[in-house]
Amino acid sequence: MKKILLTLVLLASISVAALAQCDKTAVLTSSKTDHIDAGGALIRTVTEAVILEISKTEVNVSVDGDPKIKAIIKSNTCNWTVPFKEGKTVIHGVAQHDGNDMPVTLTLEGKDGKVTLIFQMDERTDDRVRITADKFTEKG
């Protein structure tokens, strides 16, 4: 009985820690972006310093130190079993681009300790951006 209780407490603690990630501001940094088509085939790679800051309400993207995109989060699904390493978040939002509001989807996935993000403007499925994180952590 003690083993079962200990196991339940441990699982509950891990779940709380993983869900806590979803309520915090996270920062993803990368040194390159891959542009891919709808099928996932590589179109081109660009070497650039990318910083994504993801809070509960918005996503801010800076490239080479310049703010590029700000997206307001409309909804998200967050499920991480190991914070910042294993799991998935799907964010639906609206980005302001050239004075227009454009629906966007960001899919952030961690697998085997490797975190990638796919950024797609919903109206343009032919050119998506895939970013592999050099670093993905809680802001603090």
C-alpha positions in Angstrom: 0.0 0.0 0.0 2.9 2.4 0.8 4.4 1.7 -2.6 1.1 2.5 -4.4 0.7 5.7 -2.4 4.2 6.8 -3.0 3.8 6.1 -6.7 0.6 8.2 -6.9 2.3 11.1 -5.0 5.3 10.9 -7.4 3.1 10.9 -10.5 1.0 13.8 -9.2 4.2 15.8 -8.5 5.5 15.2 -12.0 2.1 16.1 -13.5 2.0 19.4 -11.5 5.5 20.3 -12.5 4.8 19.6 -16.2 1.6 21.6 -16.2 3.3 24.5 -14.4 5.5 24.9 -17.5 2.4 25.9 -19.4 1.7 28.8 -17.1 5.2 30.3 -17.3 7.0 32.3 -19.8 9.4 30.2 -21.9 12.2 31.3 -24.1 13.4 29.3 -27.1 16.7 30.3 -28.8 18.1 29.0 -32.0 20.9 29.8 -34.5 19.0 28.9 -37.7 15.6 28.5 -39.3 14.6 25.9 -41.8 11.9 26.8 -44.3 9.9 23.7 -45.2 7.0 23.0 -47.6 3.6 21.5 -46.6 5.1 18.0 -46.8 8.0 18.8 -44.5 10.7 18.9 -47.3 13.4 21.5 -46.8 13.2 24.5 -49.0 16.1 26.5 -47.5 18.0 27.1 -44.3 18.9 30.5 -42.9 21.6 31.1 -40.3 20.2 33.7 -37.9 19.8 34.2 -34.2 16.2 33.6 -33.3 14.6 34.2 -29.9 10.9 33.2 -29.2 9.4 34.3 -26.0 6.1 32.5 -25.2 3.9 33.7 -22.4 0.3 32.8 -21.5 -1.0 35.6 -23.8 1.5 36.2 -26.6 4.4 35.0 -28.6 7.2 37.5 -29.5 9.8 36.6 -32.2 13.1 38.4 -32.6 15.6 37.7 -35.3 19.2 38.9 -35.0 18.0 41.2 -32.2 15.2 42.9 -34.1 11.5 42.3 -33.1 9.8 40.6 -36.1 6.5 39.1 -35.1 4.1 39.5 -32.2 1.2 37.0 -32.0 -1.7 37.2 -29.6 -2.6 33.7 -28.3 -6.2 32.8 -28.8 -6.0 29.2 -27.6 -3.4 26.6 -26.8 -3.1 22.9 -25.9 -0.2 22.1 -23.6 0.9 18.6 -22.6 4.5 18.1 -21.3 5.5 15.0 -19.4 9.0 16.3 -18.8 9.2 20.1 -18.7 11.1 21.7 -21.6 12.2 18.3 -22.9 9.3 15.9 -23.6 5.8 17.0 -24.7 3.9 19.2 -27.0 2.2 22.5 -27.2 -0.1 23.7 -30.0 -0.8 27.5 -30.1 -3.4 29.2 -32.3 -3.1 32.9 -32.5 -3.2 36.0 -34.6 0.0 37.7 -35.7 0.3 41.3 -36.8 2.2 41.3 -40.1 2.5 44.4 -42.4 -0.5 46.0 -40.7 -2.7 42.9 -41.2 -3.9 40.3 -38.7 -3.0 36.8 -39.9 -4.0 33.6 -38.2 -1.0 31.5 -37.1 -0.3 28.1 -35.6 2.8 27.2 -33.6 3.5 23.6 -32.8 6.2 23.1 -30.2 7.3 19.6 -29.6 9.9 17.9 -27.4 11.0 14.4 -28.2 14.1 12.6 -26.9 15.2 15.9 -25.3 15.2 17.7 -28.7 12.7 20.6 -29.0 11.4 21.9 -32.4 8.9 24.5 -33.3 6.9 24.7 -36.5 5.5 28.2 -37.2 2.9 28.5 -39.9 0.7 31.3 -41.2 -2.6 29.4 -41.6 -3.2 31.0 -45.0 0.2 30.0 -46.3 0.9 26.3 -46.0 3.5 26.3 -48.7 6.2 27.9 -46.6 6.5 27.0 -42.9 9.4 27.7 -40.6 10.9 24.9 -38.5 13.2 26.0 -35.6 15.3 23.5 -33.7 16.0 24.9 -30.2 19.5 25.3 -29.1 18.0 26.2 -25.7 14.5 26.0 -24.4 14.0 27.2 -20.8 11.8 29.1 -18.4 12.3 32.8 -18.4 13.6 34.0 -15.1 
